[in-house]
Amino acid sequence: MASIGQQGDTSNGYVHLQNPHLKRMTSDFLYHFNLGTATHDLPAMFGDVKFVVVGGSPTRMERFAQYIHKELGLAESEEPRDLANTDRFGMFKTGPVLSVSHGMGMPSMSIMLNEVLKLLYHARCTNVVLFRMGTSGGLGLEPGTVVISQAAVDASFRPKYTQTVLGKEISRPSDLDQGLVNELLHVAGLEEGLTAVAGNTMCANGFYEEQGRLDGAFCDYTEQDKLQYLQKARDAGVSNIEMESLCFAALCKHAGVKAGVVCVTLVDRLQGDQVTTPHSILKEWELRPQKLLARFILSRLGIK
């Protein structure tokens, strides 16, 4: 089984875990995935992972795993299966690609990402690139547009992720690798029928009031208040709104791994709050980030 020593080795692109207490642990159990250094040979299971793609639901991430499995030309007998064996998150591996669900919101994202980063560390993975893909609300964009995030910002448009730790607020920067942004934009330009833009992604702590919606169970502001706030966000460079990118970007940066966020917009929030597009069209839109990331992965692997 894997040793959990040698913490902090960043040579050769290793994940950097900034937690000195891990050095004193004889084993590490990743509770929400039912995987551990004392129970599984993590380097043998995951050591070849080069790409981690995370998204909201287990069903979506299983479908992505099946899609990239076919794109990679892997044998049907090696169809991806759920390796987590829990009802918290889904985890599917196909070749060098790990597909993982993160649930909804930053608390769920934080739990998943802490354990996935530790998994990559224990497995001795190198030069891994992480992506969040999903859906979002756009600002002044045609629904169906894919936004490649330049930075994740909070609801005050600041590129930092703030947590309360031991009663004190700590903040970590949440900017994303610009070289990766440019590479994704280039790949997007090769995908027929795909419109992609780069912009900041605002990460909210909820779906309704926190995003200025008028259709929740509670609302203590006017439509004019909402529109003024969303226009202010747009003026600050925000292109879309979702609920996980801030935590994702900041923790990946803190661990020293490159990360990108690719989300399709389902509605222009300057025009309305509810998603009324027919389900068949929404399904096609939701495939757009998958196709973009699949093309990126194939390009990185030298597969045409």
KELO-633230 format. One record per residue (C-alpha): chain; x, y, z; residue number from 0. Coordinates in pm, 1 decimal, m for minus. Layout:
// KELO-633230
   chain       east      north         up   resi
       A          X          Y          Z    NUM
...
***
This chain:
// KELO-633230
   chain       east      north         up   resi
       A        0.0        0.0        0.0      0
       A      105.9      360.2      m50.4      1
       A      313.0      541.6      206.9      2
       A      182.4      883.4      305.6      3
       A      524.0     1029.2      380.4      4
       A      729.2     1258.4      155.6      5
       A      481.2     1541.6      184.1      6
       A      542.9     1862.8       m3.4      7
       A      740.8     1720.7     m297.8      8
       A      655.8     1951.2     m588.9      9
       A      927.4     1827.6     m825.6     10
       A      812.5     1655.4    m1144.1     11
       A      467.2     1809.9    m1110.6     12
       A      354.1     1630.9     m795.0     13
       A       52.0     1758.2     m599.6     14
       A      163.4     1970.7     m303.7     15
       A      m36.1     1912.7       16.9     16
       A       20.9     2192.8      265.7     17
       A      m62.3     1999.5      581.1     18
       A      227.3     1899.4      809.9     19
       A        0.8     1676.1     1019.7     20
       A      m25.8     1422.4      738.3     21
       A      338.6     1330.2      797.9     22
       A      249.3     1177.0     1134.2     23
       A      m33.6      962.3     1000.5     24
       A       42.4      596.9      933.8     25
       A     m256.3      571.1      698.7     26
       A     m513.5      800.0      542.0     27
       A     m876.7      703.0      477.8     28
       A    m1071.3      904.6      220.4     29
       A    m1406.7      858.4      389.6     30
       A    m1638.1     1000.9      122.5     31
       A    m1489.3      774.4     m144.9     32
       A    m1432.7      467.2       73.0     33
       A    m1069.8      452.6      m37.2     34
       A     m758.8      447.5      180.3     35
       A     m383.2      407.4      180.3     36
       A     m409.0      103.1      410.0     37
       A     m688.1      m67.0      215.0     38
       A     m607.7       10.9     m149.4     39
       A     m298.9       28.0     m370.1     40
       A     m364.9      385.2     m480.0     41
       A      m55.2      420.7     m703.9     42
       A     m156.2      106.6     m892.7     43
       A     m517.8      218.3     m923.0     44
       A     m468.0      586.5    m1002.0     45
       A      m99.5      653.2    m1068.0     46
       A     m150.6      705.2    m1442.2     47
       A     m415.6      978.0    m1402.8     48
       A     m330.7     1295.3    m1596.6     49
       A     m673.2     1460.7    m1617.7     50
       A     m942.2     1501.0    m1352.7     51
       A    m1280.7     1631.2    m1464.9     52
       A    m1538.7     1714.7    m1197.4     53
       A    m1904.6     1806.6    m1229.8     54
       A    m2221.8     1820.1    m1026.1     55
       A    m2405.2     1490.7    m1054.9     56
       A    m2280.2     1129.8    m1055.4     57
       A    m2498.3     1057.5    m1359.3     58
       A    m2342.4     1336.0    m1564.4     59
       A    m1990.6     1230.9    m1468.2     60
       A    m2059.7      866.7    m1549.6     61
       A    m2184.5      973.5    m1891.9     62
       A    m1872.6     1184.6    m1943.9     63
       A    m1655.4      886.9    m1847.5     64
       A    m1839.0      671.0    m2100.6     65
       A    m1803.4      942.7    m2365.9     66
       A    m1430.5      997.6    m2317.6     67
       A    m1382.1      619.4    m2297.7     68
       A    m1513.7      589.0    m2652.3     69
       A    m1318.3      894.1    m2771.3     70
       A     m998.3      738.6    m2637.9     71
       A    m1075.7      419.3    m2829.8     72
       A    m1057.4      198.5    m2521.7     73
       A    m1198.7     m153.6    m2518.4     74
       A    m1563.8     m205.5    m2430.2     75
       A    m1454.5     m466.4    m2176.3     76
       A    m1290.7     m181.9    m1982.0     77
       A    m1607.6       27.7    m1948.1     78
       A    m1571.5      272.0    m1655.1     79
       A    m1733.7      173.7    m1327.2     80
       A    m1793.1      363.5    m1004.8     81
       A    m1484.7      325.5     m784.7     82
       A    m1620.4      524.2     m489.7     83
       A    m1864.0      265.0     m355.1     84
       A    m2047.4      530.8     m152.2     85
       A    m2361.4      736.6     m203.1     86
       A    m2177.0     1067.7     m152.3     87
       A    m1983.8     1106.7     m477.4     88
       A    m1932.7      913.1     m798.1     89
       A    m1581.3      838.3     m927.6     90
       A    m1515.1      684.6    m1268.6     91
       A    m1174.2      612.9    m1422.4     92
       A    m1107.7      553.2    m1790.4     93
       A     m746.6      544.1    m1903.6     94
       A     m569.4      858.0    m1777.1     95
       A     m898.1     1040.2    m1707.6     96
       A    m1071.4     1051.6    m1370.2     97
       A    m1433.2     1170.9    m1373.1     98
       A    m1575.9     1272.1    m1033.2     99
       A    m1901.1     1428.8     m911.9    100
       A    m1887.3     1711.3     m658.5    101
       A    m2250.9     1777.0     m567.0    102
       A    m2392.5     2129.4     m541.1    103
       A    m2222.6     2427.6     m381.7    104
       A    m1883.1     2503.5     m234.6    105
       A    m1909.8     2297.6       87.9    106
       A    m1967.3     1982.2     m115.7    107
       A    m1695.9     2082.8     m363.2    108
       A    m1450.0     2139.6      m77.5    109
       A    m1507.3     1792.9       69.3    110
       A    m1466.3     1622.7     m267.2    111
       A    m1162.7     1825.4     m371.0    112
       A     m974.4     1778.8      m43.1    113
       A    m1002.9     1403.9      m81.7    114
       A     m931.6     1394.0     m456.7    115
       A     m618.8     1605.4     m410.0    116
       A     m503.9     1367.9     m136.8    117
       A     m583.1     1075.1     m364.5    118
       A     m365.6     1222.5     m640.8    119
       A      m89.1     1284.2     m388.7    120
       A      m97.6      932.6     m243.7    121
       A     m110.5      783.7     m594.8    122
       A      204.9      983.8     m685.5    123
       A       36.0     1134.0     m991.1    124
       A      235.1     1394.7    m1183.5    125
       A      146.6     1689.9    m1406.2    126
       A     m225.6     1648.4    m1351.1    127
       A     m471.5     1904.7    m1490.2    128
       A     m808.8     1946.9    m1318.6    129
       A    m1129.0     2081.4    m1473.0    130
       A    m1469.9     2171.3    m1343.3    131
       A    m1738.8     2147.7    m1608.3    132
       A    m2105.7     2227.3    m1568.9    133
       A    m2390.1     2468.7    m1627.1    134
       A    m2432.8     2832.4    m1533.5    135
       A    m2632.8     3148.0    m1584.0    136
       A    m2484.6     3391.3    m1833.0    137
       A    m2467.6     3770.4    m1827.6    138
       A    m2540.5     3921.8    m2168.2    139
       A    m2453.0     3598.7    m2348.4    140
       A    m2662.1     3390.9    m2582.9    141
       A    m2776.7     3078.0    m2395.2    142
       A    m2568.0     2782.1    m2505.5    143
       A    m2244.8     2984.4    m2497.9    144
       A    m1954.2     2814.0    m2321.8    145
       A    m1759.4     3028.7    m2075.0    146
       A    m1393.5     2948.3    m2010.7    147
       A    m1316.0     3109.4    m1676.2    148
       A    m1021.3     3348.9    m1650.5    149
       A    m1076.0     3379.1    m1275.2    150
       A    m1336.0     3280.7    m1020.8    151
       A    m1468.5     3571.3     m814.6    152
       A    m1695.9     3599.3     m513.6    153
       A    m2028.2     3783.3     m497.0    154
       A    m1837.8     4109.4     m447.0    155
       A    m1631.3     4034.4     m760.9    156
       A    m1309.4     3965.5     m568.8    157
       A    m1079.6     3683.8     m693.4    158
       A    m1041.6     3518.2     m355.8    159
       A    m1197.5     3229.8     m164.3    160
       A    m1271.4     3316.4      198.2    161
       A    m1321.2     3054.6      469.6    162
       A    m1371.3     3076.6      845.2    163
       A    m1109.1     2852.6     1007.6    164
       A    m1091.4     2829.8     1389.1    165
       A    m1306.5     3142.2     1408.7    166
       A    m1080.8     3345.4     1179.9    167
       A    m1131.5     3440.3      817.0    168
       A     m863.3     3328.1      573.2    169
       A     m857.5     3406.6      202.3    170
       A     m683.2     3232.3      m85.2    171
       A     m645.3     3363.4     m442.7    172
       A     m872.2     3207.6     m703.6    173
       A     m719.1     3307.9    m1034.0    174
       A     m676.2     3039.5    m1298.8    175
       A     m387.8     2950.1    m1528.2    176
       A     m405.6     3185.0    m1828.9    177
       A     m201.4     2956.6    m2050.6    178
       A     m466.4     2691.3    m1997.3    179
       A     m740.8     2945.0    m2074.9    180
       A     m575.1     3027.7    m2406.5    181
       A     m527.2     2661.6    m2490.8    182
       A     m894.7     2591.1    m2420.5    183
       A    m1000.1     2885.1    m2637.1    184
       A     m787.2     2752.0    m2920.8    185
       A     m937.4     2404.0    m2890.1    186
       A    m1288.8     2551.1    m2871.2    187
       A    m1228.6     2726.4    m3202.3    188
       A    m1178.8     2385.5    m3364.4    189
       A    m1513.2     2250.8    m3240.0    190
       A    m1786.3     2304.4    m3499.6    191
       A    m2100.3     2476.4    m3371.1    192
       A    m1941.4     2580.0    m3040.7    193
       A    m1929.1     2942.0    m2925.8    194
       A    m1685.0     2997.9    m2640.3    195
       A    m1574.0     3313.0    m2460.6    196
       A    m1329.6     3386.2    m2179.2    197
       A    m1445.6     3581.3    m1875.8    198
       A    m1470.1     3585.6    m1499.5    199
       A    m1706.7     3346.0    m1326.9    200
       A    m1893.5     3465.0    m1019.7    201
       A    m1941.6     3195.8     m759.0    202
       A    m2243.4     3238.3     m530.9    203
       A    m2323.0     3066.8     m201.3    204
       A    m2672.4     2974.9     m315.9    205
       A    m2904.7     2950.4     m615.3    206
       A    m3175.6     3204.4     m539.0    207
       A    m3120.0     3521.8     m335.3    208
       A    m2742.3     3491.9     m354.4    209
       A    m2766.3     3509.7     m733.9    210
       A    m3022.7     3788.6     m734.4    211
       A    m3312.4     3573.4     m847.5    212
       A    m3670.9     3693.4     m813.7    213
       A    m3833.0     3347.2     m817.2    214
       A    m3720.0     3194.1     m487.5    215
       A    m3926.5     3140.8     m173.6    216
       A    m3781.1     3466.7      m34.0    217
       A    m3691.8     3798.9     m194.9    218
       A    m3647.7     4137.0      m23.4    219
       A    m3527.5     4339.7     m323.5    220
       A    m3681.0     4481.2     m640.3    221
       A    m3625.7     4380.3    m1000.6    222
       A    m3440.7     4708.8    m1047.8    223
       A    m3209.2     4618.3     m756.9    224
       A    m3140.8     4283.8     m920.8    225
       A    m3063.3     4428.8    m1263.1    226
       A    m2836.0     4696.0    m1116.3    227
       A    m2637.2     4430.2     m931.9    228
       A    m2607.6     4199.8    m1233.7    229
       A    m2502.2     4490.1    m1455.3    230
       A    m2239.3     4582.5    m1195.8    231
       A    m2114.7     4224.7    m1210.0    232
       A    m2097.8     4236.0    m1587.7    233
       A    m1910.4     4566.8    m1576.3    234
       A    m1661.0     4397.3    m1342.1    235
       A    m1589.3     4134.9    m1607.3    236
       A    m1827.1     3861.8    m1491.1    237
       A    m1957.0     3648.0    m1777.2    238
       A    m2145.4     3380.5    m1585.7    239
       A    m2264.0     3271.5    m1241.6    240
       A    m2250.6     2932.6    m1069.2    241
       A    m2178.7     2789.2     m722.7    242
       A    m1850.1     2596.2     m713.1    243
       A    m1570.5     2760.5     m913.5    244
       A    m1429.2     2981.2     m635.2    245
       A    m1348.9     2692.2     m403.2    246
       A    m1227.8     2479.2     m693.3    247
       A     m990.6     2741.8     m834.5    248
       A     m846.7     2844.1     m497.3    249
       A     m781.0     2494.3     m362.8    250
       A     m625.2     2374.6     m687.9    251
       A     m396.9     2679.0     m690.3    252
       A     m307.6     2616.8     m324.5    253
       A     m212.8     2257.5     m412.1    254
       A        3.6     2371.5     m701.3    255
       A     m199.9     2205.8     m977.2    256
       A     m328.4     2368.2    m1295.0    257
       A     m704.4     2398.1    m1319.3    258
       A     m970.5     2522.8    m1557.1    259
       A    m1343.9     2590.4    m1538.4    260
       A    m1566.5     2534.0    m1842.6    261
       A    m1941.2     2595.3    m1807.5    262
       A    m2222.5     2635.9    m2057.2    263
       A    m2482.1     2907.6    m1999.6    264
       A    m2846.7     2799.8    m1988.0    265
       A    m3009.1     3142.2    m1949.0    266
       A    m2919.1     3509.7    m1983.1    267
       A    m2976.0     3637.5    m1630.0    268
       A    m3019.3     3993.6    m1759.4    269
       A    m3331.2     3869.1    m1938.0    270
       A    m3480.9     3636.3    m1678.1    271
       A    m3428.7     3382.0    m1401.5    272
       A    m3597.0     3059.5    m1507.3    273
       A    m3465.4     2808.7    m1758.1    274
       A    m3748.8     2752.9    m2006.5    275
       A    m3553.4     2610.2    m2300.2    276
       A    m3686.5     2269.6    m2417.5    277
       A    m3516.1     1974.6    m2251.6    278
       A    m3386.0     1833.9    m2580.2    279
       A    m3195.0     2157.4    m2648.3    280
       A    m3064.5     2175.1    m2290.9    281
       A    m2923.7     1823.9    m2325.0    282
       A    m2729.2     1929.8    m2634.8    283
       A    m2599.7     2242.4    m2460.8    284
       A    m2485.4     2039.7    m2160.1    285
       A    m2274.4     1824.0    m2391.0    286
       A    m2073.7     2124.4    m2511.9    287
       A    m1830.0     2142.6    m2217.3    288
       A    m1786.1     1765.1    m2242.8    289
       A    m1697.2     1784.8    m2611.6    290
       A    m1457.1     2073.8    m2552.3    291
       A    m1274.7     1894.3    m2270.2    292
       A    m1266.4     1568.0    m2464.1    293
       A    m1103.0     1747.4    m2759.4    294
       A     m856.5     1913.9    m2518.7    295
       A     m763.1     1579.6    m2362.1    296
       A     m720.4     1409.9    m2698.8    297
       A     m504.1     1700.8    m2815.7    298
       A     m283.3     1677.6    m2507.2    299
       A     m245.8     1303.3    m2564.9    300
       A     m164.2     1351.9    m2932.4    301
       A     m475.9     1168.3    m3050.2    302
       A     m658.6     1305.8    m3355.1    303
***
